[in-house]
Amino acid sequence: MSQKPEIDMVTMSIIDSTMTSICREMGITLMKTSYSTIFNEALDFTCALAFPNGEMIAQAEFCPSMIGGVPLLVRSCVMEIPLEDWAPGDVVVHNDPYRGGLHAPEHTLIQPVFVDGELMAFSMTIGHLAEIGGMVPGAFAGEATEIFQEGIRVPPVFIKKDGEDVEEVWKLLLANVR
């Protein structure tokens, strides 16, 4: 029978605050570097850290409504891209509502976090994009009768592999937006 390590509440609070601060710093960087007012003014994004099983470690408070999707998004990505296929420098993009995405305009970027060669967590951001090639600019089509009218659906795919852009994925995405 294994014993759980004992940790005092002060140490636990310090660890929790540190992880939350990492997520906040991710968000601040996103706000300061984004050209989109959706990110730098409306704050329609969130940043989180999660274990490979999808369990959330920490999140920032930018758009709390997106937080609920974190576990399902991670699990969906891992179902389609097994853990052993992830490497340092990889980034996966994903927005498919039928695979755990929130809705088509909200894209998720997930990057693995390795410690001593072992995949320990995922760093991720979920953000609302203004244009994804739907039937109307801006991706809010009240008249849409099927998901194909809402814009491009992106299953979990590598947009970066080993730190290098996956050109075919970039070409596909850019060819499907205005």
C-alpha positions in Angstrom: 0.0 0.0 0.0 1.5 3.3 -1.1 1.4 6.3 1.2 0.6 9.8 -0.1 3.3 12.3 0.5 2.4 14.7 3.3 2.5 18.4 2.4 1.7 21.3 4.7 -0.9 23.9 3.7 1.6 26.7 3.4 3.7 24.7 0.9 0.6 23.8 -1.0 -0.5 27.4 -1.2 2.9 28.5 -2.5 2.8 25.8 -5.2 -0.8 26.7 -6.2 0.0 30.4 -6.4 3.1 29.7 -8.4 1.2 27.6 -11.0 -1.6 30.2 -11.2 1.1 32.9 -11.7 2.5 30.9 -14.6 -0.9 30.9 -16.3 -1.4 34.6 -15.6 2.0 35.4 -17.2 1.1 33.3 -20.2 -2.1 35.4 -20.6 -0.3 38.7 -20.1 2.2 37.8 -22.8 -0.7 36.9 -25.1 -2.4 40.2 -24.4 0.8 42.2 -25.0 1.7 40.4 -28.2 -1.7 40.0 -29.9 -2.9 42.1 -32.7 -6.5 41.2 -31.9 -8.7 43.3 -29.7 -10.5 40.1 -28.9 -7.4 39.1 -26.9 -5.9 42.4 -25.7 -9.1 44.2 -24.9 -12.0 41.8 -24.6 -9.8 39.1 -22.9 -11.8 36.3 -24.7 -9.1 33.7 -24.0 -7.8 31.6 -21.1 -4.5 29.9 -20.2 -4.1 26.7 -18.2 -1.8 24.0 -17.1 -3.1 20.4 -17.0 -1.8 16.9 -16.3 -1.6 14.5 -19.3 -4.9 12.8 -18.0 -6.7 16.2 -18.4 -6.8 17.0 -14.7 -6.3 20.8 -14.4 -3.3 22.0 -12.4 -4.0 25.8 -12.6 -5.7 28.4 -14.7 -5.8 32.1 -15.2 -9.0 34.1 -14.8 -9.2 35.8 -18.1 -12.4 34.1 -19.5 -13.6 31.7 -16.9 -16.3 30.2 -19.1 -13.6 28.4 -21.1 -12.0 26.7 -18.2 -14.6 23.9 -18.1 -13.4 22.6 -21.5 -9.8 22.0 -20.4 -10.1 18.4 -19.2 -12.0 17.3 -22.3 -9.7 19.2 -24.7 -6.6 17.5 -23.2 -8.2 14.1 -23.2 -9.4 14.5 -26.8 -5.9 15.5 -28.0 -4.3 12.6 -26.2 -6.9 10.1 -27.6 -5.9 11.2 -31.2 -2.2 11.9 -30.5 -0.8 9.3 -28.1 1.4 10.6 -25.3 4.5 8.8 -26.8 4.1 10.9 -30.0 4.6 14.2 -28.2 8.1 15.8 -28.0 9.6 19.0 -26.7 8.8 21.9 -29.1 5.5 20.4 -30.3 2.3 22.4 -30.4 -1.1 21.1 -31.3 -4.0 23.2 -32.6 -7.6 22.1 -32.1 -11.1 23.6 -32.3 -13.5 20.8 -33.3 -16.6 20.9 -31.1 -17.2 17.2 -31.8 -13.8 16.4 -30.3 -14.0 18.4 -27.1 -13.6 21.9 -28.6 -15.9 24.6 -27.1 -17.2 26.1 -30.4 -15.6 26.6 -33.8 -14.1 30.1 -33.3 -12.4 29.1 -30.1 -9.0 27.5 -30.9 -6.9 25.6 -28.5 -3.1 25.5 -28.6 -1.5 22.8 -26.4 2.2 22.4 -25.8 3.7 19.5 -23.8 5.9 20.3 -20.7 8.8 17.9 -20.2 10.9 17.5 -17.1 14.0 15.3 -17.4 12.7 13.8 -20.6 9.3 12.9 -19.1 6.0 14.4 -20.2 4.7 16.0 -17.0 1.9 18.4 -18.1 0.4 20.4 -20.9 0.5 24.2 -21.2 -2.5 25.5 -23.1 -4.4 28.5 -24.2 -8.0 28.7 -25.6 -8.8 31.8 -27.5 -11.6 33.2 -29.7 -10.5 33.9 -33.2 -12.3 36.5 -35.2 -12.2 34.7 -38.6 -12.3 31.0 -39.3 -13.9 31.0 -42.8 -17.5 30.5 -41.9 -20.6 31.7 -43.9 -20.2 35.2 -42.4 -17.1 37.2 -41.4 -16.5 37.1 -37.6 -17.8 33.5 -37.2 -21.1 34.3 -35.6 -23.7 33.1 -38.0 -27.1 33.0 -36.4 -28.6 31.6 -39.6 -26.2 28.6 -39.6 -28.1 25.3 -39.9 -25.0 23.0 -39.8 -21.6 23.2 -38.3 -19.9 23.4 -41.7 -21.3 27.0 -42.0 -19.5 28.1 -38.9 -16.0 27.8 -40.3 -13.1 25.3 -40.5 -13.1 22.5 -38.0 -9.6 21.5 -36.9 -9.1 18.1 -35.3 -6.0 17.9 -33.0 -3.1 18.3 -35.3 0.5 19.4 -34.9 1.0 23.0 -36.0 4.6 22.7 -34.7 6.7 19.6 -34.5 10.0 19.6 -32.7 9.9 23.4 -32.7 9.4 23.7 -36.4 6.2 24.9 -38.2 4.3 22.2 -39.9 3.9 24.0 -43.2 1.1 21.8 -44.6 -1.1 22.6 -41.6 -0.4 26.3 -41.8 -1.2 26.3 -45.5 -4.5 24.5 -44.9 -5.6 26.9 -42.1 -4.6 30.1 -44.0 -6.4 28.9 -47.2 -9.6 28.6 -45.2 -9.9 32.1 -43.6 -10.7 35.5 -45.1 
